[in-house]
Amino acid sequence: MECYFKTQCRYQSEYCPHNKIKVGEQCHYIHIGRNIIKRDKRLFAVEILNHPFDLIRKHELNDHGSPFSSFVYNSMLIELASKINQIQDFDKQFYFIKFERKYLLDNFIIAGLLELNKVLKAKKSELVLELNGSTLEESAELCDYTTEAEYRVKDSNVLIALGSFQYDSCVTIDDTKHDFVKLDMKHVNKMKDHKGFIDWLYFVSSLGIKLIAEKIENDEDFHFALSLPFEYFQFELLHNSVSRQQSL
């Protein structure tokens, strides 16, 4: 059963940071799969997993790529907003939701996204739209077409993150639109000796854009990321990161 924050949780190996329920009991929280922590190891943000676009992608794969209509995309976002609105003790938090850049071209989908943002704002929470293109080439091609939509969501107080960003990306970081940049630690390790890469990290940070080190897999990665201007950290496996944080 596909479940976003109701009935039984199918992620039984993962740790529930709320520590209020047991596996199999009724859960009214959005499933949290990967925490994003601050330098002091306190929780900063979580990802909304099993959200509508996860379900859509699964359906598209099962249906040999047949696309959903904009109406269905919009309806799923509205349903998610409605469920959040019904939760009385919803945690005040930053919530990241992954969003492929091509969806920004659909005004009907954007309307659903803005409704979700409105509900989160009413819950004293912040929505962070994590933009991901299928490929860097796709992102570069779409950027010229999605600029207006990016500003539209920014005008509605939606924060924007660039996910899985790479130093040699053809996507331009813009401090008037982008609030966060996430870099995979595999890419950071690969580029650390590249001339200009470390200076570039400090430059991006100086613009006021927050850097997030993601897919941290071990203590060595974590300590290396701490030596760089990353403000936030996301581990590859949540239950490993929890035990690791407790030991540090």
N, C-alpha and C positions, 0 to 999 in steps of 0.2 A: 504493500500500500504506500503510495507516494504521500508523504506527510510533511507539510511545513508547519511546525509548532503545534501539532495536536496529535492525540492518541499515542501510539508507541513509537519511540525513537529507534530507528534502524541503525544508528551509529553507536552501537553498544560499547565499542572499544574506546570511545572518546570521553573526555572528562567534561562534566557539566559545571561551568564556573559558578553557577548560581547555588549549586549544592543544596537544592531544595526538593529534588525529586529523585526517585529511583527509576531505573530502567523498567519500562512497562507501565509505570503510573502515568496518569494524565499530565501532559506538559503544555503549558500555555506560553512558552517562550519560543522565539524563533530559534531554530537549530543553529548552534554556534559550532563551527568546525575549525576555524583558525582565529585565534586572538591576535590582535596587534597590540603590543605593549610599548610603554615608554622606557626611557633610559633607567628610571628607578624601578622598573619591572611592574609598575601598576598598569592595569588595563586601560588602553586608550580607545580601542574600537574593535568591532567584530564584523564578520561578513555574514550577510544574509544568504544562507545556502538553501538549496531546494526552492529557490524563488521561481517565478513564472518562466524566466528564460532558460533555466536549467531544464525544466519540464518540456519546454518547446524544443530545445535542441535534441532531447531524447526522442521526442515524437518524430522530429524530422529524420533522424537516423533510422528509426524503426519504419518510417514510411518512405524510405528511399529518397529522402531529401524533399518531399513535398512540403511547401511552405505553409505556415499558419497564416490566416488573414490578420490584418491589422486589428480587426474587431476582437479576435481572440487574445492577441497580445494585450490590448487595452483592458479587456475584461479580467485577465489574470492579475494585472497590476492593481486594478480597482478592488478585486477580491482580497489581495494581500493587504491593501490599505484598510479595508473593512475589518479584517481579522485583527490587525494591530490596534485599530480604533476601539475594539471591544475589550482589550486587555486593560484591566484596571491598574495593575501595578507594573506597567511596562517600564523597563530600565531606561533611564536617561543616558543616552550613549551616542557615539558615532557609529553609524551603520553603513558599511560598504556594500554596494550591489554592483556586480559585474555587468557590463553593458557593451555589446558590440557597436562600434562606431556607426555602422550602416543603419542601426535603428534610429539614429538621430535625424534621419531624412524623412521619417514618418511622423507627421504632426499628431496623428491619432494616438500613436504609442507615447509620444512626448506628453500628451494630455494626461494619460494614465500615470506616467512617471511623476508629473507635477502634483497629481492628486495624492500619490504616496508621500511625496515630500511634505505636502500640507498637513497630512495626518501626523507624520513624524515630528514636524515643528510643533504641533499642538501638544505632543507628548514630551516637549522640551528636548527633543533629540535632533541629530543632524544626519542628513542623507549625503553620502559621498558616492558619486557616480564614477565607477572605475571603468574607463574606456579601454577596450581591447579590440584591435582589428585582428582578423584572421591571420594576416601577414603584415609585415612592415610595408610592403608595396601597396597592399590594399589600404592601409592607414594613410599613406602619403597621397594616394589617389583621391581618397575621400575627404581629406582635410579641407581642401578648398570649398567643398560642398557643405561641410558640416559646421563651418565657423559660425554662421548665423545661429544655428541651433545651440551650439555651445554657449554663446552669449545669452541666448534665451533662457536656458536652464540656470545660468549664473545669475541672471536678473531675478530669478525666482528663488535665489539663495540656496541653490543646490551646489555643493562643493564638487570639484572635479579632480579625479586622480588619473594619471597615465599609468596603466598597469603593464608589467613586464617590459619596462622601457630599456632600451639599449643605447649605449654611448654613441654608436654610429647610426642611430635611427635617422630616417629622413623626416620624421615628425618633429616639428619645431615646438620647443617648450615656450609657453607664453604665460608670464606671471599675471596677466590680466584675466586669464581663464583658468589656469591650472593651479590647484592648491597643494597637490601631493604628486610625487613621482615615486613609483615602486620599481626597484631593481632587484633582479634575481641574484642571489649570492654566487651562483655559478658564474654569472656574467661578471660580477665584481671581481671575483678571484681571477678570472681570465684576463681582465683588463687592467689589473692593479699595477702592472709594470709598463703599461702603455703610456707614452709621453703625453701629458696633458690631462689624463683621466682624473687623477686625484684633485688637481686644480679645478677641473670642471665640476666635480662634486661640490666643492666649496663655493664655486660661482653660483650654481643652482640654489644652494642654501642661502647665499647672500641676497637672492631675489625675494626671499620670504617664502619660497616653495619648500614644503617639508618633504624630506627624503625618507623613504621606508625601505628597509632591507627585508626582502621576502625570501621564502624557501630556505631559511637557515636550518641546517641539518645537524650541526654539532657545536660544541663549545668553542672550537677554534674559529668557526665562522662568526659566532656571536661576538667574541672578543675582538676580532678583526673589524667587524661592523661598528663596534663601540669606539674604535680608534678613529673612525671616519665621521663626517658630519651627518650621519643618519640620526634622526630623532626618534624613529619608531622601528619596531622589529616584529617580524612575523615568521614563526617557525613552520617548518614543513609538516610536522606532526604535532598536534596540540598536546596530546597526553605526554609526549616526550618533553615538550617545552615546559609543561607544568612542573614535572619533577626536576627539570634542569634549573628552572627559576628558583625553586625552593632550595637547591643545593648551592646556588651562587651567592 
